[in-house]
């Protein structure tokens, strides 16, 4: 189930996040944060959502193993869903599960190669604000189709969104913030 959740969120960001980054509010005199870098995977690598440097732990070793992004693929977003899912109840005769939804967290990490930590933090926190805005859009009813994959349905992003402005390193790259989003999910096909 975590695979479907993280891929649905990553694929959504591949279609929406750069438009949000271009319009995120900034202080006068500050530049807009850079867009998530274009990235075209070279075979045998797996394509990224929207051909952007968006790597999720179910498709890309960069995210799964916290590796440095490929050369020239920064800024980038890494996504993972490492929450244990609580699935309670049994399917009723009509195929529904008694527990209507299970909480889950998805994390989005901003990775860059800025030499200035202040610039990395500024761009990272603003980019993650744009990511949060994008994920609020995903939760709207008009986008319900984008929230379902293989019978796993992201009900809504009702839980908290937490932006942690951490600064650390992955090789020569800088992690400049992590956004954790609280979702609720439902298995719409428990008797597959």
C-alpha positions as CSV (number, residue, x, y, z in Angstrom):
1,X,0.0,0.0,0.0
2,X,2.8,2.4,0.7
3,X,4.0,2.0,-2.9
4,X,0.7,3.2,-4.3
5,X,0.5,6.1,-1.8
6,X,4.0,7.5,-2.5
7,X,3.6,7.0,-6.3
8,X,0.3,8.8,-6.3
9,X,1.8,11.8,-4.5
10,X,5.0,11.8,-6.6
11,X,3.1,11.7,-9.8
12,X,0.8,14.5,-8.7
13,X,3.8,16.7,-7.9
14,X,5.3,15.9,-11.3
15,X,2.3,17.6,-12.9
16,X,1.8,20.5,-10.5
17,X,4.7,21.5,-8.3
18,X,6.7,23.8,-10.6
19,X,3.6,26.0,-11.2
20,X,3.3,26.4,-7.4
21,X,7.0,27.2,-6.9
22,X,6.8,29.9,-9.5
23,X,4.1,31.7,-7.5
24,X,5.1,31.1,-3.9
25,X,5.3,34.4,-1.9
26,X,8.8,35.7,-1.3
27,X,10.2,38.8,0.5
28,X,10.9,41.8,-1.7
29,X,14.4,41.4,-3.3
30,X,14.5,37.7,-2.8
31,X,14.4,35.5,-6.0
32,X,11.8,32.9,-6.5
33,X,13.1,29.4,-5.5
34,X,14.4,27.5,-8.5
35,X,12.0,25.1,-10.1
36,X,12.5,21.3,-9.6
37,X,15.1,20.4,-12.2
38,X,14.2,18.7,-15.4
39,X,15.5,15.1,-15.4
40,X,15.2,12.5,-18.2
41,X,16.2,9.1,-17.0
42,X,18.6,7.2,-19.2
43,X,17.9,3.5,-19.5
44,X,17.9,1.3,-17.5
45,X,16.9,4.0,-15.0
46,X,13.2,4.4,-14.3
47,X,11.5,7.6,-15.5
48,X,10.5,10.3,-13.0
49,X,7.2,12.0,-12.7
50,X,6.8,14.7,-15.3
51,X,10.4,14.2,-16.2
52,X,11.4,16.2,-13.2
53,X,14.0,15.4,-10.5
54,X,11.3,13.8,-8.3
55,X,12.5,10.5,-6.9
56,X,10.3,8.2,-4.8
57,X,11.5,5.3,-2.7
58,X,9.5,2.7,-4.6
59,X,11.1,3.5,-8.0
60,X,14.4,5.2,-7.4
61,X,17.4,4.1,-5.4
62,X,18.3,7.8,-4.8
63,X,15.3,8.1,-2.5
64,X,15.2,4.6,-1.2
65,X,18.9,4.6,-0.1
66,X,19.3,8.4,0.6
67,X,21.8,8.7,-2.3
68,X,23.1,11.9,-3.9
69,X,20.9,13.0,-6.9
70,X,22.2,12.3,-10.4
71,X,24.6,14.9,-11.8
72,X,22.7,18.0,-12.8
73,X,19.4,16.9,-11.2
74,X,19.0,19.5,-8.5
75,X,17.0,20.9,-6.9
76,X,15.2,17.6,-6.4
77,X,12.4,16.1,-4.3
78,X,12.7,12.8,-2.6
79,X,9.6,11.0,-1.4
80,X,9.0,8.2,1.0
81,X,6.2,6.6,3.0
82,X,7.7,4.6,5.9
83,X,4.7,4.6,8.1
84,X,3.2,1.4,9.4
85,X,-0.4,1.1,8.2
86,X,-3.0,-0.2,10.5
87,X,-5.5,-2.3,8.7
88,X,-8.3,-3.4,11.0
89,X,-11.4,-5.4,10.4
90,X,-12.5,-7.9,7.8
91,X,-14.4,-7.3,4.6
92,X,-18.1,-7.3,5.1
93,X,-20.4,-9.2,2.7
94,X,-20.6,-6.1,0.4
95,X,-16.8,-6.0,0.3
96,X,-16.2,-3.0,2.6
97,X,-13.8,-2.9,5.5
98,X,-15.2,-1.9,8.8
99,X,-12.4,0.6,9.5
100,X,-13.0,3.4,7.1
101,X,-9.5,4.8,6.9
102,X,-6.0,4.4,8.2
103,X,-3.5,7.2,9.0
104,X,-0.3,7.4,7.0
105,X,2.5,9.9,6.5
106,X,4.3,10.9,3.3
107,X,7.5,12.8,3.6
108,X,9.0,15.1,0.8
109,X,12.6,16.1,1.1
110,X,14.1,19.0,-0.7
111,X,17.7,18.3,-2.0
112,X,20.0,20.9,-3.6
113,X,23.6,21.7,-4.2
114,X,23.8,25.3,-2.9
115,X,27.1,26.3,-1.4
116,X,25.4,28.8,0.9
117,X,23.4,27.1,3.7
118,X,21.3,30.3,4.1
119,X,20.3,30.1,0.4
120,X,19.5,26.4,0.7
121,X,17.3,26.9,3.7
122,X,15.5,29.9,2.1
123,X,14.9,28.0,-1.2
124,X,14.1,24.7,0.6
125,X,11.5,26.1,3.0
126,X,9.8,28.1,0.3
127,X,9.8,25.2,-2.1
128,X,8.3,23.0,0.6
129,X,5.6,25.6,1.1
130,X,4.8,25.3,-2.6
131,X,4.7,21.5,-2.2
132,X,2.3,21.8,0.7
133,X,0.1,24.1,-1.4
134,X,0.2,21.5,-4.3
135,X,-0.7,18.7,-2.0
136,X,-3.7,20.7,-0.6
137,X,-4.9,20.9,-4.2
138,X,-4.5,17.1,-4.6
139,X,-6.9,16.8,-1.6
140,X,-9.7,18.6,-3.4
141,X,-12.7,16.6,-4.7
142,X,-12.0,17.6,-8.3
143,X,-8.7,15.6,-8.1
144,X,-10.1,12.4,-6.5
145,X,-9.0,10.3,-9.5
146,X,-5.3,11.3,-8.9
147,X,-5.6,9.9,-5.3
148,X,-6.5,6.4,-6.3
149,X,-4.1,3.7,-7.5
150,X,-4.5,-0.1,-7.6
151,X,-7.5,0.2,-5.3
152,X,-5.7,2.2,-2.6
153,X,-7.4,5.5,-2.1
154,X,-5.9,8.6,-0.4
155,X,-9.1,9.8,1.3
156,X,-7.8,13.3,2.2
157,X,-4.8,15.1,3.5
158,X,-6.6,15.8,6.8
159,X,-3.6,15.3,9.1
160,X,-1.0,17.9,9.9
161,X,1.6,19.2,7.5
162,X,5.0,19.7,9.2
163,X,7.9,21.5,7.5
164,X,11.2,20.7,9.3
165,X,13.9,23.1,8.1
166,X,16.7,20.6,8.7
167,X,20.0,21.0,7.0
168,X,22.2,18.0,6.4
169,X,24.1,16.4,3.6
170,X,23.8,13.5,1.2
171,X,27.2,13.2,-0.5
172,X,27.8,16.6,-2.0
173,X,24.1,17.5,-2.0
174,X,22.4,19.5,0.8
175,X,19.1,18.5,2.3
176,X,17.3,21.7,3.1
177,X,14.0,20.7,4.6
178,X,11.5,17.9,4.8
179,X,7.7,18.3,4.6
180,X,5.7,15.5,6.3
181,X,2.0,15.2,5.3
182,X,-0.6,13.4,7.3
183,X,-3.0,11.5,5.0
184,X,-5.8,9.0,5.6
185,X,-6.0,6.1,3.2
186,X,-8.5,3.3,2.4
187,X,-8.1,0.0,0.7
188,X,-11.0,0.1,-1.8
189,X,-10.3,-3.5,-3.0
190,X,-9.5,-5.5,0.1
191,X,-10.6,-8.8,-1.4
192,X,-8.5,-8.5,-4.6
